[in-house]
């Protein structure tokens, strides 16, 4: 199915959708996902869907974390 993926919505919530956490709280998950996406050799877009507390002030830090995971992969 990975050959059909063009984009991934990135977020971290646990244990409920209302409990939004920083991406680095689920670092192992997102690093594994980015590695899997990179293994395709294709460009697959990623987009932050939610940030902790729905706080716009968290966007820059969360985007930096996402960029780091993508770059590491």
Short mmCIF file of the C-alpha atoms (twelve columns), coordinates in Angstrom:
data_MODEL
# 
_entry.id   MODEL 
# 
loop_
_atom_site.group_PDB 
_atom_site.id 
_atom_site.type_symbol 
_atom_site.label_atom_id 
_atom_site.label_alt_id 
_atom_site.label_comp_id 
_atom_site.label_asym_id 
_atom_site.label_seq_id 
_atom_site.Cartn_x 
_atom_site.Cartn_y 
_atom_site.Cartn_z 
_atom_site.pdbx_PDB_model_num 
ATOM 1  C CA . UNK A 1  0.000  0.000  0.000  1 
ATOM 2  C CA . UNK A 2  2.960  2.338  0.540  1 
ATOM 3  C CA . UNK A 3  3.220  2.813  -3.225 1 
ATOM 4  C CA . UNK A 4  -0.151 4.596  -3.089 1 
ATOM 5  C CA . UNK A 5  0.762  7.068  -0.327 1 
ATOM 6  C CA . UNK A 6  1.330  10.624 -1.546 1 
ATOM 7  C CA . UNK A 7  0.983  12.546 1.725  1 
ATOM 8  C CA . UNK A 8  1.029  11.922 5.460  1 
ATOM 9  C CA . UNK A 9  -0.731 14.004 8.094  1 
ATOM 10 C CA . UNK A 10 1.607  14.317 11.066 1 
ATOM 11 C CA . UNK A 11 0.400  14.793 14.636 1 
ATOM 12 C CA . UNK A 12 0.860  13.397 18.110 1 
ATOM 13 C CA . UNK A 13 -2.048 12.751 20.386 1 
ATOM 14 C CA . UNK A 14 -2.250 10.255 23.196 1 
ATOM 15 C CA . UNK A 15 -4.314 8.678  24.593 1 
ATOM 16 C CA . UNK A 16 -7.242 10.652 23.164 1 
ATOM 17 C CA . UNK A 17 -7.589 13.096 20.249 1 
ATOM 18 C CA . UNK A 18 -8.102 15.900 22.742 1 
ATOM 19 C CA . UNK A 19 -4.743 15.166 24.398 1 
ATOM 20 C CA . UNK A 20 -2.420 16.700 21.814 1 
ATOM 21 C CA . UNK A 21 1.276  16.275 22.523 1 
ATOM 22 C CA . UNK A 22 4.532  17.516 20.985 1 
ATOM 23 C CA . UNK A 23 5.816  15.352 18.138 1 
ATOM 24 C CA . UNK A 24 8.881  14.424 20.143 1 
ATOM 25 C CA . UNK A 25 6.639  12.561 22.611 1 
ATOM 26 C CA . UNK A 26 6.200  9.967  19.854 1 
ATOM 27 C CA . UNK A 27 9.663  10.320 18.325 1 
ATOM 28 C CA . UNK A 28 10.181 6.584  17.764 1 
ATOM 29 C CA . UNK A 29 6.919  6.356  15.825 1 
ATOM 30 C CA . UNK A 30 7.586  9.356  13.586 1 
ATOM 31 C CA . UNK A 31 11.220 8.428  12.937 1 
ATOM 32 C CA . UNK A 32 10.077 4.973  11.838 1 
ATOM 33 C CA . UNK A 33 7.377  6.467  9.598  1 
ATOM 34 C CA . UNK A 34 9.806  8.923  7.994  1 
ATOM 35 C CA . UNK A 35 12.274 6.094  7.392  1 
ATOM 36 C CA . UNK A 36 9.569  4.043  5.718  1 
ATOM 37 C CA . UNK A 37 8.557  6.976  3.533  1 
ATOM 38 C CA . UNK A 38 12.180 7.681  2.594  1 
ATOM 39 C CA . UNK A 39 12.676 4.034  1.623  1 
ATOM 40 C CA . UNK A 40 10.252 4.497  -1.280 1 
ATOM 41 C CA . UNK A 41 12.642 6.836  -3.080 1 
ATOM 42 C CA . UNK A 42 9.647  9.032  -3.906 1 
ATOM 43 C CA . UNK A 43 8.711  12.455 -2.655 1 
ATOM 44 C CA . UNK A 44 5.908  12.050 -0.148 1 
ATOM 45 C CA . UNK A 45 4.533  15.218 1.415  1 
ATOM 46 C CA . UNK A 46 4.098  15.577 5.157  1 
ATOM 47 C CA . UNK A 47 1.852  18.122 6.833  1 
ATOM 48 C CA . UNK A 48 1.361  19.021 10.473 1 
ATOM 49 C CA . UNK A 49 -2.280 18.427 11.224 1 
ATOM 50 C CA . UNK A 50 -2.396 19.443 14.891 1 
ATOM 51 C CA . UNK A 51 -0.071 21.100 17.381 1 
ATOM 52 C CA . UNK A 52 -0.121 20.813 21.183 1 
ATOM 53 C CA . UNK A 53 -3.062 22.651 22.677 1 
ATOM 54 C CA . UNK A 54 -3.999 23.925 19.200 1 
ATOM 55 C CA . UNK A 55 -1.573 26.734 20.067 1 
ATOM 56 C CA . UNK A 56 -0.284 28.630 16.998 1 
ATOM 57 C CA . UNK A 57 2.782  29.545 19.060 1 
ATOM 58 C CA . UNK A 58 3.791  25.859 18.966 1 
ATOM 59 C CA . UNK A 59 3.842  25.670 15.174 1 
ATOM 60 C CA . UNK A 60 7.450  26.755 14.580 1 
ATOM 61 C CA . UNK A 61 8.864  24.271 17.074 1 
ATOM 62 C CA . UNK A 62 6.726  21.408 15.806 1 
ATOM 63 C CA . UNK A 63 7.669  22.221 12.213 1 
ATOM 64 C CA . UNK A 64 11.355 22.164 13.197 1 
ATOM 65 C CA . UNK A 65 10.865 18.744 14.806 1 
ATOM 66 C CA . UNK A 66 9.143  17.423 11.695 1 
ATOM 67 C CA . UNK A 67 11.918 18.795 9.456  1 
ATOM 68 C CA . UNK A 68 14.489 17.072 11.680 1 
ATOM 69 C CA . UNK A 69 12.737 13.704 11.363 1 
ATOM 70 C CA . UNK A 70 12.478 14.088 7.582  1 
ATOM 71 C CA . UNK A 71 16.155 15.074 7.302  1 
ATOM 72 C CA . UNK A 72 17.296 12.188 9.507  1 
ATOM 73 C CA . UNK A 73 15.466 9.713  7.271  1 
# 
